[in-house]
Amino acid sequence: MTIELVIGAVIVAAVVAYFLFRQPAQENPVVEAVNAVTTEPEPAKVETVVEVDAKTVKVTKASLSKLTKQGLEDLAKANYGVDLDKRKKKDELVKEVLGLAKAEKAALKKA
């Protein structure tokens, strides 16, 4: 009877030690995938859209920098009849529109 008590005590001690001293589980890719699906996505970044009247916009670097790429394209199409490549950086588009404005201004002076 004492041997059975000793074996029982050893088993109980082993179970208790297992739960007290076990190492944290490694990351489980399935659990991570489920957590990724169930967690709320981050809110999308919203770009403010500025409506532009193409005929009244003063063509300066500061005023053009306030416009979006779409606004710059609309301005160039309305005023200069040019389609801009929106794949370019915004700064490059601003420089291109400034160049178009300067070219038109120079052409008006010659005429």
C-alpha positions as a printed NumPy array, in Angstrom:
array([[  0.   ,   0.   ,   0.   ],
       [  2.842,   2.428,   0.684],
       [  4.398,   1.785,  -2.716],
       [  1.11 ,   2.752,  -4.362],
       [  1.011,   5.986,  -2.358],
       [  4.577,   6.799,  -3.366],
       [  3.837,   6.132,  -7.053],
       [  0.647,   8.22 ,  -6.841],
       [  2.53 ,  11.068,  -5.14 ],
       [  5.242,  10.968,  -7.828],
       [  2.626,  11.096, -10.602],
       [  0.786,  13.978,  -8.94 ],
       [  4.101,  15.835,  -8.416],
       [  5.068,  15.259, -12.056],
       [  1.735,  16.646, -13.328],
       [  1.936,  19.671, -11.044],
       [  5.572,  20.329, -12.044],
       [  4.656,  20.025, -15.713],
       [  2.   ,  22.733, -15.465],
       [  4.068,  25.007, -13.214],
       [  7.38 ,  24.848, -15.052],
       [  6.48 ,  24.262, -18.679],
       [  7.93 ,  26.6  , -21.296],
       [  5.624,  28.83 , -23.327],
       [  4.401,  27.169, -26.499],
       [  6.031,  28.093, -29.773],
       [  4.111,  30.242, -32.209],
       [  1.508,  28.275, -34.069],
       [  0.93 ,  29.467, -37.656],
       [ -2.681,  28.295, -37.581],
       [ -3.414,  30.317, -34.461],
       [ -1.705,  33.358, -35.989],
       [ -3.793,  33.016, -39.165],
       [ -7.02 ,  32.777, -37.172],
       [ -6.037,  35.794, -35.075],
       [ -5.195,  37.775, -38.202],
       [ -8.608,  37.036, -39.69 ],
       [-10.576,  37.722, -36.524],
       [ -8.82 ,  40.945, -35.497],
       [-10.122,  44.208, -36.892],
       [ -8.069,  45.631, -39.755],
       [ -6.385,  48.978, -39.312],
       [ -8.416,  51.849, -40.698],
       [ -7.432,  52.836, -44.206],
       [ -5.476,  56.028, -44.682],
       [ -7.802,  58.62 , -46.181],
       [ -6.393,  61.301, -48.418],
       [ -8.269,  64.568, -48.381],
       [ -9.494,  65.566, -51.808],
       [ -9.411,  69.207, -52.757],
       [-11.825,  70.239, -55.475],
       [-10.019,  72.42 , -57.994],
       [-11.361,  74.984, -60.385],
       [ -8.698,  74.64 , -63.053],
       [ -9.095,  78.185, -64.375],
       [ -8.66 ,  79.95 , -61.028],
       [ -5.708,  78.057, -59.541],
       [ -2.599,  80.19 , -59.246],
       [  0.271,  78.173, -60.673],
       [  2.979,  78.336, -58.02 ],
       [  4.955,  75.523, -56.475],
       [  3.206,  76.06 , -53.124],
       [ -0.307,  75.997, -54.573],
       [  0.426,  72.993, -56.788],
       [  1.946,  71.063, -53.869],
       [ -1.397,  71.274, -52.057],
       [ -3.122,  69.4  , -54.878],
       [ -3.328,  65.631, -55.176],
       [ -1.897,  63.78 , -58.164],
       [ -5.421,  63.605, -59.593],
       [ -5.84 ,  67.352, -59.07 ],
       [ -2.568,  68.027, -60.862],
       [ -3.634,  65.812, -63.758],
       [ -7.016,  67.562, -63.999],
       [ -5.346,  70.965, -63.939],
       [ -2.846,  70.037, -66.662],
       [ -5.566,  68.526, -68.835],
       [ -7.94 ,  71.495, -68.452],
       [ -5.399,  74.292, -68.857],
       [ -2.72 ,  72.817, -71.102],
       [ -4.345,  69.81 , -72.784],
       [ -1.642,  67.48 , -71.428],
       [ -2.12 ,  64.088, -69.789],
       [  0.311,  63.579, -66.906],
       [  1.748,  60.194, -65.933],
       [  0.451,  59.644, -62.395],
       [  3.009,  56.895, -61.826],
       [  5.602,  59.625, -61.322],
       [  6.243,  61.183, -57.932],
       [  4.091,  64.128, -56.981],
       [  7.097,  66.47 , -56.889],
       [  7.932,  65.551, -60.494],
       [  4.347,  66.231, -61.549],
       [  4.47 ,  69.654, -59.86 ],
       [  7.667,  70.494, -61.747],
       [  6.083,  69.353, -65.005],
       [  3.   ,  71.547, -64.49 ],
       [  5.222,  74.509, -63.559],
       [  7.169,  73.943, -66.778],
       [  3.937,  73.88 , -68.785],
       [  2.82 ,  77.139, -67.16 ],
       [  6.131,  78.832, -67.891],
       [  6.089,  77.625, -71.499],
       [  2.543,  78.938, -71.994],
       [  3.461,  82.266, -70.386],
       [  6.494,  82.598, -72.679],
       [  4.363,  81.736, -75.725],
       [  1.819,  84.412, -74.746],
       [  4.575,  87.036, -74.418],
       [  5.872,  86.241, -77.92 ],
       [  2.404,  86.499, -79.466]])
